[in-house]
Amino acid sequence: MDRRKILIADDEPRLRKLIGDYLKKSGYEPLEAGDGREALAVLDREPDTALAILDVMMPYIDGLTVCREIRRTSRIPVIILTAKSEELDELNGFDAGADEYVTKPFSPRTLVARVDALLRRTAPAESDCLEIGGIRLDVSAHTVTVDGKPVELSYKEFELLRYFMENRGIALSREKFLNNVWNYDYFGDARTVDTHVKKLRSKLGDKGSMIRTVWGVGYKFDTDREASL
């Protein structure tokens, strides 16, 4: 099977190499670009690139402009990297067509986990089913089984479990759940996430332990029994 190509566009060579090394270990083929013009040239030369990681502050053409150019002809997933953390900057990234927004400094392992999750979410599905650790979620049939036994979930519980499974191994904040499961137009209390997580854990039985609390952040879906709570 061919290794999927991931573009890393950043004007810091050491950071490009660091990200590239982690991507290689995860089975990807990194493609590097040191500025916006080079990034577009690489994408033109490598049309089968699976995902682009773009730094905002690049020479010649900034990352947001590169993202807009990509969106004129392609729907490949785009992750924006930036040292800025203001909400408006993040919104500008999404307005440009980005799928994810990562603020520096960040863990390369977490970035690769985001790449994995984003490619799973956006890839043409061979199956409408997600299956991890004995939990099987059928998107089309809207059913869930645990070790082959059916589990009745409410609509939000189903979508919450789906979001967990699609983002396996990634620590997710309550705001992420509200934005992606309850959608951006939800203005309720973030504690509703805790309530639904508690109910979901209970309905999953022993498998509920895979939904782990990440103190100070939110939650993470992880099958690694040795992972710290």
C-alpha positions in Angstrom: 0.0 0.0 0.0 1.4 3.4 -0.9 2.2 5.8 1.9 -0.1 8.8 2.0 1.6 12.1 1.3 1.4 14.9 3.8 2.6 18.4 3.0 4.4 20.3 5.8 4.7 24.0 4.9 6.6 26.0 7.5 9.6 28.3 7.3 11.3 26.6 10.2 13.4 23.7 8.8 13.9 22.1 12.2 10.1 22.0 12.8 9.4 20.6 9.4 12.0 17.8 10.0 10.5 17.1 13.5 7.0 16.8 12.2 8.2 14.8 9.2 10.0 12.3 11.3 6.9 11.7 13.4 4.8 11.3 10.2 7.3 8.8 8.8 7.0 6.7 12.0 3.2 6.7 11.5 3.5 5.5 7.9 3.1 8.7 6.0 5.4 10.3 3.3 6.1 13.9 4.3 6.6 16.6 1.7 8.3 19.8 2.8 7.9 23.4 1.7 9.6 26.5 3.2 7.2 29.1 2.0 3.7 29.6 0.5 4.8 29.7 -3.1 6.7 26.4 -2.7 3.7 24.9 -0.9 1.5 25.6 -3.9 4.2 24.3 -6.3 4.5 21.0 -4.3 0.7 20.5 -4.4 0.7 21.1 -8.1 3.5 18.6 -8.5 2.0 16.1 -6.1 -1.8 16.1 -6.8 -2.3 13.0 -4.7 -1.3 14.7 -1.5 -3.7 13.5 1.2 -3.4 16.5 3.7 -1.7 19.8 4.1 -0.2 21.3 7.3 0.3 25.1 6.8 1.9 27.6 9.0 0.2 31.0 8.9 3.3 33.2 8.9 5.1 32.0 5.8 7.2 34.1 3.3 5.8 35.2 0.0 2.3 33.8 0.5 0.9 33.3 4.0 -0.8 30.1 5.1 -4.3 31.4 5.0 -3.9 32.5 1.4 -2.5 29.1 0.5 -5.5 27.5 2.1 -7.9 29.7 0.1 -6.0 28.8 -3.1 -6.2 25.1 -2.2 -10.0 25.4 -1.6 -10.5 26.8 -5.2 -9.7 23.4 -6.6 -9.4 20.8 -3.8 -11.1 19.5 -0.7 -8.1 17.9 0.9 -8.0 18.4 4.7 -5.9 21.4 5.9 -4.4 21.9 9.3 -3.4 25.5 10.1 -0.4 26.1 12.5 0.0 29.4 14.2 1.6 31.0 17.2 -1.5 33.1 17.6 -4.2 32.0 20.0 -6.9 34.7 19.7 -10.4 33.4 18.8 -10.6 35.8 15.8 -7.4 34.3 14.4 -8.9 30.8 14.7 -12.1 31.9 13.1 -10.1 33.4 10.2 -8.4 30.0 9.7 -11.8 28.3 9.5 -13.1 31.0 7.2 -10.2 30.3 4.8 -11.3 26.7 4.6 -9.1 25.0 7.3 -10.4 21.8 8.9 -8.2 22.1 12.1 -6.3 24.8 13.9 -3.3 24.0 16.0 -1.6 26.7 18.2 2.2 26.5 18.8 3.9 25.1 20.8 2.3 21.7 20.3 3.2 18.0 20.7 4.2 16.4 17.4 2.5 13.2 18.5 -0.7 15.1 19.1 -0.4 16.7 15.7 0.0 13.3 14.0 -3.0 12.0 16.0 -5.0 14.9 14.5 -3.8 14.0 11.1 -4.9 10.4 11.6 -8.3 11.5 12.9 -8.8 14.1 10.1 -8.0 11.6 7.4 -10.4 9.1 8.9 -13.2 11.6 9.0 -12.7 12.9 5.5 -11.7 9.7 3.7 -14.3 8.1 1.4 -15.7 5.5 3.6 -15.5 1.9 2.5 -17.9 1.2 5.3 -20.2 3.2 7.4 -19.1 1.4 10.5 -16.6 2.3 13.2 -15.2 -0.5 15.3 -12.8 -0.1 18.2 -12.2 -2.3 21.2 -15.4 -4.3 20.8 -17.6 -1.3 20.2 -19.2 -1.2 16.8 -21.0 1.9 15.6 -23.0 1.7 12.3 -23.5 5.2 11.0 -26.1 4.3 8.4 -28.2 2.1 10.6 -27.7 4.3 13.6 -26.9 1.3 15.8 -24.3 0.5 18.4 -23.2 -2.9 19.7 -20.8 -3.8 22.5 -19.2 -7.2 22.1 -22.1 -8.1 19.7 -24.8 -7.0 22.1 -27.0 -4.0 21.0 -26.9 -0.8 23.1 -29.7 1.8 23.0 -28.3 5.3 22.8 -30.1 8.6 22.4 -29.3 10.7 19.3 -26.8 12.9 21.2 -25.2 9.9 22.9 -24.7 8.3 19.5 -23.1 11.4 18.0 -21.0 11.8 21.1 -19.7 8.2 20.8 -19.1 8.7 17.1 -17.0 11.9 17.7 -15.0 10.0 20.4 -14.3 7.1 18.0 -13.4 9.3 15.1 -10.9 11.2 17.3 -9.4 8.2 19.1 -6.4 9.1 21.3 -6.9 12.9 21.1 -7.7 14.9 24.3 -10.8 16.9 23.5 -12.1 19.9 25.4 -15.8 20.4 26.3 -15.9 23.3 23.9 -14.8 20.9 21.1 -17.8 18.6 21.9 -20.2 21.5 22.0 -18.9 22.8 18.7 -18.9 19.4 16.9 -21.7 17.4 18.5 -24.0 20.1 19.7 -22.9 22.5 16.9 -21.8 26.1 17.1 -25.4 27.4 17.7 -25.5 25.7 21.1 -25.4 28.3 23.9 -26.0 26.0 26.9 -23.8 25.1 29.9 -20.7 23.1 29.1 -21.6 20.8 31.9 -24.2 19.2 29.6 -21.1 17.4 28.1 -20.3 15.9 31.5 -23.8 14.7 31.9 -23.9 13.0 28.5 -20.5 11.4 29.0 -21.6 10.0 32.3 -24.7 8.4 30.7 -22.7 7.1 27.8 -20.1 5.5 30.0 -22.8 3.8 32.0 -24.5 2.4 28.8 -21.2 1.1 27.5 -20.7 -1.0 30.6 -17.1 -2.1 31.0 -16.2 -0.4 27.7 -17.1 2.9 29.3 -13.6 2.9 30.9 -12.2 3.7 27.4 -13.7 7.2 27.8 -11.0 8.8 30.0 -11.1 12.0 31.9 -8.2 14.4 31.0 -8.0 16.7 34.0 -8.0 20.4 33.0 -8.9 19.5 29.4 -11.9 17.3 29.0 -12.0 13.7 27.7 -10.2 11.2 25.5 -11.3 7.9 24.0 -8.4 5.5 24.4 -8.2 1.7 24.4 -4.8 1.7 26.1 -5.4 0.3 29.6 -2.1 1.7 30.8 -2.8 5.3 29.8 -3.0 7.7 32.7 -6.4 8.9 33.8 
